[in-house]
Amino acid sequence: MSSFIVHVGIGAKRPLLDFRSIPIPDGTSIPPAHQKARCTGHPDFTVALQTAISRNGVATLVFSSASNHTKQKHMRHLEDDMKTINKLMCCAAIAGTVALVPTKAFAATEDDKKFLAMAAQSDKNEITLSELAEQKATNPAVKTFAQHMVMEHTKMSESMAPFATSWGLNPPVEADSDHQKELNKLSKLSGNDFDKEYMDQMVSDHSKALSAFTSEAKDTKDVKFRTAVLKGKTIVAAHKNMAYDLKKKL
């Protein structure tokens, strides 16, 4: 809900107020249930949506008035009576809280889709290696870190799932080929050797992921997706720092 009234008038031919500084998507529509508003403090004065047009990222909403007075009398009041103008401004402020609903969703770019596929695969890779580390790590701190990775990357994957679904992307079902090789290597190690190898991989993986998240946060034009990416970037950066600090202690 936001004050998106940008053009108010008595009828389509006589605009009174014009606020053209609010950008919104082209093709904006207003739900029928929100097409009228009554002015608080002035129950005899209402406004009703007449037209809603969006061109070049700016919406133009034209309202017509209705009251117990004749329209001609209102027209005279609008020209001569500043009190009536104040009433209309009051109504505009209230009517401006209607919801503006874009008629079509933002189309994801190929770069957005590639990044999301990479992020989903990265989550799957970290979960797969960390599930093994939960079982084989001997250092309690490494084991706790692995448990944290499984939990955090599962949550990250779930948070990105709605974007993947809307963009027609299927979630990965297993670790990629490079991480399958790493999984096989880790399976043959034990003790401190396992802990060191696992943490080395965690530092490397999260460093690469952080770089990708940073670039995508700058490049994507999808506001909602950027918010999710920035949140993911914060988490990945924390993981990288945790992995680096823990690696130095082994």
Contacts in CASP RR format, 6 or more apart in sequence:
PFRMAT RR
TARGET T0000
AUTHOR 0000-0000-0000
METHOD contacts of the structure
MODEL  1
MSSFIVHVGIGAKRPLLDFRSIPIPDGTSIPPAHQKARCTGHPDFTVALQ
TAISRNGVATLVFSSASNHTKQKHMRHLEDDMKTINKLMCCAAIAGTVAL
VPTKAFAATEDDKKFLAMAAQSDKNEITLSELAEQKATNPAVKTFAQHMV
MEHTKMSESMAPFATSWGLNPPVEADSDHQKELNKLSKLSGNDFDKEYMD
QMVSDHSKALSAFTSEAKDTKDVKFRTAVLKGKTIVAAHKNMAYDLKKKL
1 97 0 8 1.000
1 98 0 8 1.000
1 99 0 8 1.000
2 96 0 8 1.000
2 97 0 8 1.000
2 100 0 8 1.000
3 22 0 8 1.000
3 93 0 8 1.000
3 96 0 8 1.000
3 97 0 8 1.000
4 22 0 8 1.000
4 24 0 8 1.000
4 59 0 8 1.000
4 61 0 8 1.000
4 96 0 8 1.000
4 98 0 8 1.000
4 100 0 8 1.000
5 17 0 8 1.000
5 19 0 8 1.000
5 61 0 8 1.000
5 92 0 8 1.000
5 93 0 8 1.000
5 95 0 8 1.000
5 96 0 8 1.000
6 18 0 8 1.000
6 19 0 8 1.000
6 20 0 8 1.000
6 21 0 8 1.000
6 22 0 8 1.000
6 58 0 8 1.000
6 59 0 8 1.000
6 60 0 8 1.000
6 61 0 8 1.000
7 15 0 8 1.000
7 17 0 8 1.000
7 18 0 8 1.000
7 19 0 8 1.000
7 20 0 8 1.000
7 59 0 8 1.000
7 60 0 8 1.000
7 61 0 8 1.000
7 62 0 8 1.000
8 15 0 8 1.000
8 16 0 8 1.000
8 17 0 8 1.000
8 18 0 8 1.000
8 47 0 8 1.000
8 61 0 8 1.000
8 62 0 8 1.000
8 63 0 8 1.000
8 88 0 8 1.000
8 91 0 8 1.000
8 92 0 8 1.000
8 95 0 8 1.000
9 15 0 8 1.000
9 16 0 8 1.000
9 17 0 8 1.000
9 62 0 8 1.000
9 63 0 8 1.000
9 64 0 8 1.000
9 65 0 8 1.000
9 88 0 8 1.000
10 16 0 8 1.000
10 64 0 8 1.000
10 65 0 8 1.000
10 71 0 8 1.000
10 74 0 8 1.000
10 75 0 8 1.000
10 78 0 8 1.000
10 88 0 8 1.000
11 50 0 8 1.000
11 62 0 8 1.000
11 63 0 8 1.000
11 64 0 8 1.000
11 65 0 8 1.000
12 50 0 8 1.000
12 51 0 8 1.000
12 62 0 8 1.000
12 64 0 8 1.000
14 75 0 8 1.000
14 78 0 8 1.000
15 62 0 8 1.000
16 78 0 8 1.000
16 85 0 8 1.000
16 88 0 8 1.000
17 88 0 8 1.000
17 89 0 8 1.000
17 92 0 8 1.000
20 58 0 8 1.000
20 60 0 8 1.000
22 58 0 8 1.000
22 59 0 8 1.000
23 57 0 8 1.000
23 58 0 8 1.000
24 54 0 8 1.000
24 57 0 8 1.000
24 58 0 8 1.000
24 59 0 8 1.000
24 100 0 8 1.000
24 102 0 8 1.000
25 54 0 8 1.000
25 57 0 8 1.000
25 102 0 8 1.000
26 54 0 8 1.000
26 55 0 8 1.000
26 56 0 8 1.000
26 57 0 8 1.000
27 54 0 8 1.000
27 102 0 8 1.000
27 103 0 8 1.000
27 104 0 8 1.000
28 52 0 8 1.000
28 54 0 8 1.000
28 59 0 8 1.000
28 100 0 8 1.000
28 101 0 8 1.000
28 102 0 8 1.000
28 103 0 8 1.000
29 52 0 8 1.000
29 100 0 8 1.000
29 101 0 8 1.000
29 103 0 8 1.000
30 49 0 8 1.000
30 52 0 8 1.000
30 61 0 8 1.000
30 98 0 8 1.000
30 99 0 8 1.000
30 100 0 8 1.000
30 101 0 8 1.000
31 98 0 8 1.000
31 99 0 8 1.000
31 101 0 8 1.000
34 98 0 8 1.000
34 99 0 8 1.000
35 48 0 8 1.000
35 49 0 8 1.000
35 98 0 8 1.000
36 46 0 8 1.000
36 47 0 8 1.000
36 48 0 8 1.000
36 49 0 8 1.000
36 95 0 8 1.000
37 46 0 8 1.000
37 47 0 8 1.000
37 91 0 8 1.000
37 94 0 8 1.000
37 95 0 8 1.000
37 96 0 8 1.000
37 97 0 8 1.000
37 98 0 8 1.000
38 45 0 8 1.000
38 46 0 8 1.000
38 91 0 8 1.000
38 94 0 8 1.000
39 45 0 8 1.000
39 46 0 8 1.000
39 47 0 8 1.000
39 87 0 8 1.000
39 88 0 8 1.000
39 90 0 8 1.000
39 91 0 8 1.000
39 94 0 8 1.000
40 90 0 8 1.000
40 94 0 8 1.000
41 90 0 8 1.000
42 87 0 8 1.000
42 90 0 8 1.000
42 91 0 8 1.000
44 67 0 8 1.000
44 68 0 8 1.000
44 69 0 8 1.000
45 65 0 8 1.000
45 67 0 8 1.000
45 87 0 8 1.000
45 88 0 8 1.000
45 91 0 8 1.000
46 65 0 8 1.000
46 66 0 8 1.000
46 67 0 8 1.000
46 91 0 8 1.000
47 63 0 8 1.000
47 64 0 8 1.000
47 65 0 8 1.000
47 66 0 8 1.000
47 88 0 8 1.000
47 91 0 8 1.000
47 92 0 8 1.000
47 95 0 8 1.000
48 63 0 8 1.000
48 64 0 8 1.000
48 65 0 8 1.000
48 66 0 8 1.000
49 61 0 8 1.000
49 62 0 8 1.000
49 63 0 8 1.000
49 95 0 8 1.000
50 62 0 8 1.000
50 63 0 8 1.000
50 64 0 8 1.000
51 60 0 8 1.000
51 61 0 8 1.000
51 62 0 8 1.000
52 59 0 8 1.000
52 60 0 8 1.000
52 61 0 8 1.000
52 62 0 8 1.000
53 59 0 8 1.000
53 60 0 8 1.000
53 62 0 8 1.000
54 60 0 8 1.000
59 100 0 8 1.000
63 91 0 8 1.000
63 92 0 8 1.000
63 95 0 8 1.000
65 71 0 8 1.000
65 74 0 8 1.000
65 88 0 8 1.000
67 74 0 8 1.000
69 77 0 8 1.000
74 84 0 8 1.000
77 83 0 8 1.000
77 84 0 8 1.000
78 84 0 8 1.000
78 85 0 8 1.000
78 88 0 8 1.000
105 166 0 8 1.000
106 221 0 8 1.000
106 222 0 8 1.000
106 224 0 8 1.000
108 116 0 8 1.000
108 163 0 8 1.000
108 166 0 8 1.000
108 167 0 8 1.000
108 222 0 8 1.000
108 225 0 8 1.000
109 220 0 8 1.000
109 221 0 8 1.000
111 216 0 8 1.000
111 219 0 8 1.000
111 220 0 8 1.000
112 167 0 8 1.000
112 216 0 8 1.000
112 220 0 8 1.000
112 222 0 8 1.000
112 225 0 8 1.000
113 167 0 8 1.000
113 169 0 8 1.000
115 212 0 8 1.000
115 216 0 8 1.000
115 220 0 8 1.000
115 229 0 8 1.000
116 160 0 8 1.000
116 163 0 8 1.000
116 164 0 8 1.000
116 167 0 8 1.000
116 169 0 8 1.000
117 169 0 8 1.000
118 212 0 8 1.000
119 156 0 8 1.000
119 160 0 8 1.000
119 209 0 8 1.000
119 212 0 8 1.000
119 213 0 8 1.000
120 157 0 8 1.000
120 160 0 8 1.000
120 164 0 8 1.000
120 169 0 8 1.000
120 171 0 8 1.000
120 172 0 8 1.000
121 172 0 8 1.000
121 176 0 8 1.000
122 153 0 8 1.000
122 205 0 8 1.000
122 209 0 8 1.000
122 212 0 8 1.000
123 153 0 8 1.000
123 154 0 8 1.000
123 156 0 8 1.000
123 157 0 8 1.000
123 160 0 8 1.000
124 157 0 8 1.000
124 171 0 8 1.000
124 172 0 8 1.000
124 173 0 8 1.000
124 174 0 8 1.000
124 175 0 8 1.000
124 176 0 8 1.000
125 175 0 8 1.000
125 176 0 8 1.000
125 179 0 8 1.000
125 205 0 8 1.000
126 149 0 8 1.000
126 153 0 8 1.000
126 202 0 8 1.000
126 205 0 8 1.000
127 149 0 8 1.000
127 150 0 8 1.000
127 153 0 8 1.000
127 154 0 8 1.000
127 157 0 8 1.000
128 174 0 8 1.000
128 175 0 8 1.000
128 179 0 8 1.000
128 183 0 8 1.000
129 175 0 8 1.000
129 179 0 8 1.000
129 182 0 8 1.000
129 183 0 8 1.000
129 186 0 8 1.000
129 198 0 8 1.000
129 201 0 8 1.000
129 202 0 8 1.000
130 146 0 8 1.000
130 147 0 8 1.000
130 149 0 8 1.000
130 150 0 8 1.000
130 153 0 8 1.000
131 146 0 8 1.000
131 150 0 8 1.000
132 183 0 8 1.000
132 186 0 8 1.000
132 187 0 8 1.000
132 198 0 8 1.000
133 142 0 8 1.000
133 143 0 8 1.000
133 145 0 8 1.000
133 146 0 8 1.000
133 149 0 8 1.000
133 186 0 8 1.000
133 194 0 8 1.000
133 198 0 8 1.000
134 143 0 8 1.000
134 146 0 8 1.000
134 147 0 8 1.000
134 150 0 8 1.000
136 186 0 8 1.000
136 189 0 8 1.000
136 190 0 8 1.000
136 191 0 8 1.000
136 194 0 8 1.000
137 143 0 8 1.000
137 146 0 8 1.000
137 191 0 8 1.000
137 194 0 8 1.000
137 195 0 8 1.000
137 198 0 8 1.000
138 190 0 8 1.000
138 191 0 8 1.000
138 192 0 8 1.000
138 194 0 8 1.000
138 195 0 8 1.000
139 192 0 8 1.000
139 195 0 8 1.000
139 250 0 8 1.000
141 246 0 8 1.000
141 249 0 8 1.000
142 195 0 8 1.000
142 198 0 8 1.000
142 199 0 8 1.000
142 246 0 8 1.000
142 250 0 8 1.000
145 199 0 8 1.000
145 202 0 8 1.000
145 242 0 8 1.000
145 243 0 8 1.000
145 246 0 8 1.000
146 198 0 8 1.000
148 242 0 8 1.000
149 202 0 8 1.000
149 239 0 8 1.000
152 235 0 8 1.000
152 239 0 8 1.000
156 232 0 8 1.000
156 235 0 8 1.000
157 171 0 8 1.000
159 228 0 8 1.000
159 231 0 8 1.000
159 232 0 8 1.000
160 228 0 8 1.000
161 171 0 8 1.000
163 169 0 8 1.000
163 225 0 8 1.000
163 228 0 8 1.000
164 170 0 8 1.000
164 171 0 8 1.000
174 180 0 8 1.000
175 183 0 8 1.000
182 201 0 8 1.000
185 197 0 8 1.000
186 194 0 8 1.000
186 197 0 8 1.000
186 198 0 8 1.000
186 201 0 8 1.000
189 197 0 8 1.000
192 250 0 8 1.000
195 250 0 8 1.000
196 247 0 8 1.000
196 250 0 8 1.000
199 243 0 8 1.000
199 246 0 8 1.000
199 247 0 8 1.000
199 250 0 8 1.000
200 247 0 8 1.000
202 239 0 8 1.000
202 243 0 8 1.000
202 247 0 8 1.000
203 240 0 8 1.000
203 243 0 8 1.000
203 244 0 8 1.000
203 247 0 8 1.000
206 236 0 8 1.000
206 239 0 8 1.000
206 240 0 8 1.000
206 243 0 8 1.000
207 240 0 8 1.000
209 236 0 8 1.000
209 240 0 8 1.000
210 233 0 8 1.000
210 236 0 8 1.000
210 237 0 8 1.000
210 240 0 8 1.000
213 229 0 8 1.000
213 232 0 8 1.000
213 233 0 8 1.000
213 236 0 8 1.000
214 233 0 8 1.000
216 229 0 8 1.000
217 226 0 8 1.000
217 229 0 8 1.000
217 230 0 8 1.000
217 233 0 8 1.000
220 226 0 8 1.000
220 229 0 8 1.000
END
